[in-house]
Amino acid sequence: MTQFLNVVMAQLNPLVGDIYANTQLVMDKSIEASRELKADVIVFSELMLTAYPPEDLLLRPSMELRIAEALNNIKRFSKETPEVQELYIVLGYPAVRGDHLYNMAGVIHQGELIAEYAKQCLPNYQVFDEKRYFDEGSEACIFDINGLPVALTVCEDIWEPGPTQQATDQGAKLMLNLNASPFHVGKAGRRQQVLKERALQSNMPIIYTNQLGGQDELIFDGGSMAVSSDGTLQSSAPLFEEGLYLAVVEIEGLSTAGDLSCSIKPGEIAPTLSEQASAYQALVLGVRDYVNKNHFAGIALGLSGGIDSGLTIAIAVDALGKDRVHAVMMPFKYTSQMSLDDAAEQAEMLGVKYSVIPIEPIYNTYMAALEEEFSGTERDTTEENLQARCRGVIMMAISNKKRLMVLTTGNKSEMAVGYATLYGDMVGGYGVLKDTYKTLVFELARYRNTLSPAIPVRVIERPPSAELAPDQKDTDSLPDYDQLDEMLELYIEHDYSADAIVAEGFDKETVYRVVRLVDLNEYKRRQAPMGARITPRGFGRDRRYPTTSGWAIADKLEGKR
């Protein structure tokens, strides 16, 4: 006899720390899943009640009390609400048991907490530091749904074979995996491959629910999915879209003496996204959630007529709408007419509020005040940086007065080598392109224009320039971005030594200069605003180098790196 189990993957955007609102979201979506999708089971994401990552909120003494209250409220809701009395509610939360704090998944049914599973594999690499907070679980959790043995696992457990093998050995026929897996370009395909490996290992279907939303520098892209026992993708939710998504489990042998088996019925499969599309949507989501979750009225940014600010403002408009975006052009005597024209054209194209505030009078006032201090010195980058700092003062004044958060526009290539001015163009609350290499900036600008006109073509095609000196080009100070970005990726994301990068065919002197710039400019990156992480190793949680260090100096003396 064949029976069916409707499992709903609740791909939601909870707010870190807002346990009350997240609990209400669980209850509201449970009712919706029951009414509209006839759900038998609803699976929420890892640490759904706190959202991920709660970081040191986990150390607050009141956390245990708040979670206990939330679970009691959900149990009471499960018992007293007619629509959900038969529903199995599967969700994640931190739980103190004895002297241990666990990253827990629990099952609530008919007013009771009928099963709990403590996450066994605690990631402690890249952006993860779960061993700072949690103790490891050690046992599988198998619970029964109308005779079907179902296993629980949490996120990292699926990346290792051990927890899956435990569940298989104890007779599980279906696995529910709760996740808070952050995005980077290419991550979605890797997740699907891992699920295939675990499904083949266990001969068991797996239903995978992932968190959605921006949380500081992390972006959670969703992409919840269900795979069959041979790893075939049977159902998947769209990336970057909140919602409830159905996976139908077909069960054979529940009421017979034969072998019990289950499979996932073919369902809707979301289209895959190109790397450019996924990166762009991640940046949009990061901006939207950072601005909205922190209750800013909107954003302001300096629109220079260059590609970085051009892409940034397009992202901001897509994230927040044109009425919440204020662009400010701050020309100086080195600003070209082309830049003035292109900035004005883009502001009109996107329909945003646009101001022009020349900085020359402010700059001249500063220079007059510094005349005695600068007496007897030659002109150098100090005067260039002063231009950027005049702009920074203006942007922060607008921010304070209008409750607008300033977006910085510097990209990963620039931040890597320090091609940015402290308290100048680095001023702001969120660095949209902080983890986006310059070569990808060009790709994303072209991609955005395939959706609708947003960035003037000349902005994309003209040679990049900071316009802080006459006829200045980025390539006056830096290698071509194609080469620079390859070197940076090898050094930052793959930990190649300078000599190993040279062995890849790059000029030795250039490599040594670039690597030294990366090392020496850690102090700038420590003072930069956070920004959306879209690569496997961004400047932030997952790359923590000392600011005060003899590493670069020692290597230079030894003639190697």
Backbone hydrogen bonds, N-H to C=O, Kabsch-Sander energy under -0.5 kcal/mol:
donor,donor_aa,acceptor,acceptor_aa,energy
3,Q,251,I,-2.4
5,L,249,V,-2.4
7,V,5,L,-0.8
7,V,247,A,-2.8
8,V,6,N,-0.5
8,V,41,V,-2.9
9,M,7,V,-0.5
9,M,245,Y,-3.5
10,A,8,V,-0.7
10,A,43,V,-2.6
11,Q,9,M,-1.2
11,Q,243,G,-2.0
12,L,10,A,-1.1
16,V,14,P,-0.5
17,G,50,T,-2.4
18,D,15,L,-1.8
19,I,17,G,-1.7
22,N,18,D,-2.6
23,T,19,I,-2.3
24,Q,20,Y,-2.2
25,L,21,A,-2.2
26,V,22,N,-2.0
27,M,23,T,-2.0
28,D,24,Q,-2.9
29,K,25,L,-2.6
30,S,26,V,-1.6
31,I,27,M,-1.9
32,E,28,D,-2.2
33,A,29,K,-2.7
34,S,30,S,-2.0
35,R,31,I,-2.7
36,E,32,E,-2.9
37,L,32,E,-0.5
37,L,33,A,-1.6
38,K,34,S,-0.7
39,A,33,A,-1.5
40,D,6,N,-2.8
41,V,6,N,-2.1
42,I,88,Y,-2.6
43,V,8,V,-3.1
44,F,42,I,-0.6
44,F,90,V,-3.2
46,E,179,N,-0.9
48,M,45,S,-1.2
49,L,92,G,-1.9
50,T,47,L,-0.7
51,A,47,L,-2.9
57,L,54,P,-1.9
58,L,55,E,-2.1
59,L,56,D,-1.5
60,R,57,L,-1.5
63,M,60,R,-1.7
66,R,62,S,-2.3
67,I,63,M,-2.5
68,A,64,E,-2.2
69,E,65,L,-2.2
70,A,66,R,-2.3
71,L,67,I,-2.8
72,N,68,A,-2.2
73,N,69,E,-2.2
74,I,70,A,-2.2
75,K,71,L,-2.5
76,R,72,N,-2.5
77,F,73,N,-2.4
78,S,74,I,-2.7
79,K,75,K,-1.7
80,E,76,R,-2.5
81,T,77,F,-2.0
84,V,81,T,-1.5
85,Q,81,T,-0.5
85,Q,82,P,-1.0
87,L,84,V,-1.1
88,Y,40,D,-2.3
89,I,87,L,-0.7
89,I,108,I,-2.8
90,V,42,I,-2.9
90,V,88,Y,-0.6
91,L,89,I,-0.5
91,L,106,G,-2.1
92,G,45,S,-1.2
93,Y,104,M,-2.3
95,A,102,Y,-2.4
97,R,95,A,-0.6
97,R,100,H,-2.8
100,H,97,R,-1.6
102,Y,95,A,-3.0
102,Y,100,H,-0.5
104,M,93,Y,-2.2
104,M,102,Y,-1.0
105,A,117,Y,-2.5
106,G,91,L,-2.8
107,V,115,A,-2.2
108,I,89,I,-2.7
109,H,112,E,-2.7
112,E,109,H,-1.6
114,I,107,V,-2.0
114,I,112,E,-1.1
115,A,107,V,-1.0
117,Y,105,A,-3.0
119,K,103,N,-2.8
119,K,117,Y,-0.6
122,L,120,Q,-0.8
128,F,125,Y,-3.1
130,E,123,P,-2.0
132,R,129,D,-1.5
133,Y,130,E,-1.4
134,F,130,E,-3.1
135,D,101,L,-3.2
137,G,119,K,-2.5
143,F,150,V,-2.8
145,I,148,L,-2.2
146,N,144,D,-0.5
148,L,145,I,-1.9
150,V,143,F,-3.3
150,V,148,L,-0.6
151,A,174,L,-3.1
152,L,141,C,-1.6
153,T,176,L,-2.1
155,C,178,L,-2.9
157,D,154,V,-2.5
158,I,155,C,-2.5
159,W,156,E,-1.4
160,E,156,E,-0.6
160,E,157,D,-0.8
164,T,160,E,-0.6
165,Q,161,P,-2.3
166,Q,162,G,-2.4
167,A,163,P,-2.2
168,T,164,T,-2.4
169,D,165,Q,-2.8
170,Q,166,Q,-1.4
171,G,168,T,-1.9
172,A,167,A,-2.3
173,K,149,P,-2.9
174,L,149,P,-1.0
175,M,205,P,-2.1
176,L,151,A,-2.9
177,N,175,M,-0.5
177,N,207,I,-3.2
178,L,153,T,-2.1
178,L,176,L,-0.5
179,N,209,T,-2.1
183,F,219,I,-4.0
185,V,534,I,-2.8
187,K,184,H,-2.6
190,R,186,G,-1.1
191,R,187,K,-2.4
192,Q,188,A,-1.9
193,Q,189,G,-1.8
194,V,190,R,-2.2
195,L,191,R,-2.5
196,K,192,Q,-2.0
197,E,193,Q,-2.1
198,R,194,V,-2.3
199,A,195,L,-2.6
200,L,196,K,-2.5
201,Q,197,E,-2.0
202,S,198,R,-2.0
203,N,199,A,-2.2
204,M,199,A,-1.1
206,I,227,V,-1.8
207,I,175,M,-2.7
208,Y,206,I,-0.5
208,Y,225,M,-3.4
209,T,177,N,-2.4
209,T,207,I,-0.5
211,Q,179,N,-0.8
212,L,12,L,-2.5
213,G,220,F,-2.5
215,Q,218,L,-3.2
218,L,215,Q,-2.2
220,F,213,G,-3.2
221,D,181,S,-0.6
221,D,219,I,-0.6
222,G,211,Q,-1.7
223,G,238,P,-1.0
225,M,208,Y,-2.2
226,A,235,S,-2.7
227,V,206,I,-2.5
228,S,232,T,-2.5
231,G,228,S,-2.1
234,Q,226,A,-2.7
235,S,226,A,-1.5
236,S,268,E,-2.6
237,A,224,S,-3.2
240,F,221,D,-2.6
241,E,238,P,-0.9
243,G,11,Q,-2.5
245,Y,9,M,-2.0
247,A,7,V,-2.9
249,V,5,L,-3.1
249,V,247,A,-0.6
250,E,248,V,-0.5
250,E,263,S,-3.3
251,I,3,Q,-3.4
251,I,249,V,-0.5
252,E,261,S,-3.1
253,G,1,M,-1.0
254,L,1,M,-0.6
256,T,253,G,-0.9
261,S,252,E,-2.4
263,S,250,E,-2.2
265,K,248,V,-3.1
265,K,263,S,-0.5
267,G,234,Q,-3.2
270,A,268,E,-0.5
278,S,274,S,-2.8
279,A,275,E,-2.4
280,Y,276,Q,-2.5
281,Q,277,A,-2.5
282,A,278,S,-2.1
283,L,279,A,-2.1
284,V,280,Y,-2.3
285,L,281,Q,-2.6
286,G,282,A,-2.5
287,V,283,L,-2.2
288,R,284,V,-2.6
289,D,285,L,-2.6
290,Y,286,G,-2.1
291,V,287,V,-2.5
292,N,288,R,-2.6
293,K,289,D,-2.6
294,N,290,Y,-0.9
295,H,292,N,-1.4
296,F,291,V,-2.4
297,A,403,R,-1.6
298,G,403,R,-0.7
299,I,324,R,-2.8
300,A,405,M,-2.2
301,L,326,H,-1.9
303,L,301,L,-0.6
303,L,328,V,-1.7
304,S,302,G,-0.7
310,G,306,G,-1.7
311,L,307,I,-2.7
312,T,308,D,-2.3
313,I,309,S,-2.4
314,A,310,G,-1.3
315,I,311,L,-2.3
316,A,312,T,-2.5
317,V,313,I,-2.3
318,D,314,A,-2.2
319,A,315,I,-2.1
320,L,316,A,-2.7
321,G,317,V,-2.2
324,R,321,G,-1.6
325,V,322,K,-1.5
326,H,299,I,-2.1
327,A,325,V,-0.5
327,A,353,K,-2.9
328,V,301,L,-2.4
329,M,355,S,-3.1
330,M,328,V,-0.5
335,T,332,F,-1.8
340,L,336,S,-1.9
341,D,337,Q,-2.7
342,D,338,M,-2.8
343,A,339,S,-2.5
344,A,340,L,-2.0
345,E,341,D,-2.5
346,Q,342,D,-2.4
347,A,343,A,-2.4
348,E,344,A,-2.1
349,M,345,E,-2.6
350,L,346,Q,-2.5
351,G,347,A,-1.2
352,V,347,A,-1.5
353,K,322,K,-0.5
353,K,325,V,-1.4
355,S,327,A,-2.3
357,I,329,M,-2.8
359,I,331,P,-2.4
360,E,331,P,-0.5
363,Y,359,I,-3.1
364,N,360,E,-2.8
365,T,361,P,-1.8
366,Y,362,I,-2.2
367,M,363,Y,-2.7
368,A,364,N,-2.3
369,A,365,T,-2.1
370,L,366,Y,-1.8
371,E,368,A,-0.9
374,F,370,L,-2.6
375,S,371,E,-0.5
375,S,372,E,-0.8
377,T,374,F,-2.0
383,E,380,D,-0.9
384,E,380,D,-0.8
385,N,381,T,-3.2
386,L,382,T,-2.0
387,Q,383,E,-1.2
388,A,384,E,-1.4
389,R,385,N,-2.3
390,C,386,L,-2.0
391,R,387,Q,-1.7
392,G,388,A,-2.0
393,V,389,R,-2.0
394,I,390,C,-1.8
395,M,391,R,-2.5
396,M,392,G,-2.2
397,A,393,V,-1.9
398,I,394,I,-2.2
399,S,395,M,-2.3
400,N,396,M,-2.6
401,K,397,A,-2.3
402,K,398,I,-2.4
403,R,399,S,-1.1
404,L,399,S,-1.0
405,M,298,G,-2.5
407,L,300,A,-2.3
408,T,430,Y,-2.0
409,T,425,D,-0.5
412,K,433,L,-0.8
412,K,436,T,-2.0
413,S,436,T,-0.5
415,M,411,N,-2.5
416,A,412,K,-2.3
417,V,413,S,-1.4
418,G,414,E,-0.9
419,Y,414,E,-2.3
420,A,418,G,-2.3
422,L,420,A,-0.6
424,G,421,T,-2.0
426,M,421,T,-1.6
427,V,424,G,-1.5
429,G,406,V,-3.0
430,Y,406,V,-1.1
431,G,530,M,-3.2
432,V,408,T,-0.9
432,V,430,Y,-0.9
434,K,431,G,-1.4
435,D,532,A,-0.6
436,T,433,L,-2.2
437,Y,435,D,-0.6
441,V,437,Y,-1.9
442,F,438,K,-1.9
443,E,439,T,-1.6
444,L,440,L,-3.1
445,A,441,V,-2.2
446,R,442,F,-2.1
447,Y,443,E,-2.6
448,R,444,L,-3.0
449,N,445,A,-1.5
450,T,446,R,-0.6
450,T,447,Y,-1.5
451,L,447,Y,-0.6
451,L,448,R,-1.2
452,S,448,R,-1.3
459,V,456,P,-1.0
460,I,456,P,-1.1
460,I,457,V,-0.5
461,E,457,V,-2.0
462,R,458,R,-2.1
472,Q,469,A,-1.5
474,D,464,P,-2.4
476,D,473,K,-1.9
477,S,474,D,-1.6
478,L,474,D,-1.9
483,Q,480,D,-0.5
484,L,480,D,-2.9
485,D,481,Y,-2.7
486,E,482,D,-1.2
487,M,483,Q,-2.2
488,L,484,L,-2.8
489,E,485,D,-2.5
490,L,486,E,-2.0
491,Y,487,M,-2.2
492,I,488,L,-3.4
493,E,488,L,-0.5
493,E,489,E,-1.6
494,H,489,E,-1.1
496,Y,490,L,-2.7
501,I,497,S,-2.0
502,V,498,A,-2.5
503,A,499,D,-2.0
504,E,501,I,-1.2
505,G,502,V,-2.3
506,F,501,I,-0.9
511,V,507,D,-2.5
512,Y,508,K,-2.6
513,R,509,E,-1.9
514,V,510,T,-2.6
515,V,511,V,-2.9
516,R,512,Y,-2.0
517,L,513,R,-2.1
518,V,514,V,-2.2
519,D,515,V,-2.2
520,L,516,R,-2.8
521,N,517,L,-1.5
522,E,519,D,-1.2
523,Y,520,L,-0.6
525,R,521,N,-1.8
526,R,522,E,-2.1
527,Q,523,Y,-0.6
527,Q,524,K,-1.1
528,A,525,R,-1.0
532,A,431,G,-0.6
533,R,217,E,-2.9
534,I,532,A,-0.6
540,G,538,G,-1.2
543,R,540,G,-1.3
545,Y,543,R,-0.7
549,S,547,T,-0.8
554,A,550,G,-3.1
555,D,551,W,-2.3
556,K,552,A,-2.0
557,L,553,I,-2.1
558,E,554,A,-1.8
559,G,555,D,-0.7
559,G,556,K,-0.8
560,K,555,D,-2.1
